[in-house]
C-alpha cells in the first residue's frame, strides 16, 4: 500500500439529483456546482511531510500587525497576543463620529513601513486599502 491514488480508487457514478426548492420569502440560496475538480496539487497533501505544509503564521517580535474591527472580541484578543509577542499593532474601529475617508492614507500614516500581518475581519474597502500596503512576504489571516 503506497497511499497513492490509482485508477482502481476511482469510480464514475451517475445519479438523479434531487429537486431543491426555496420557499417564497426565504433567504436561503441554492447553489448548483457546474464542475468538480481533483487538482494535481492535492497529491502533495497525500504525502508524509516532516515540516508543516502550511507556512508559519506566528507573529515575530518587531513585525507590524494591522487588525480590522479591532474593538470586537476576536480583534481584541489578536491585538493583545500580538503586543505580548512584541509586535507593533494598529487596529481599526470607528463610529459615525470617527471616520477616515481615505483608508489608504490612514494606513500609510499609521504604518509607513508596511504591514507584515493583516488580521482580516471586515473585507470590502478595508481589504482593498490594506493590500497595497502589505510588505513583501506579508501574511493575511482570514
Secondary structure, 3 states (H helix, E strand, C coil): CCCCCCHHHCCCCCCCCCCCCCCCCCCCCCCCCCCCCCCCHHHHHCCCCCCCCCCCCCCCCCCEEEECCCCCHHHHHHHHHHHHHCCEEEECCCCCCCCCCCHHHHHHHHCCCCEEEEECCCCHHHHHHHHCCEEEEEEEEC
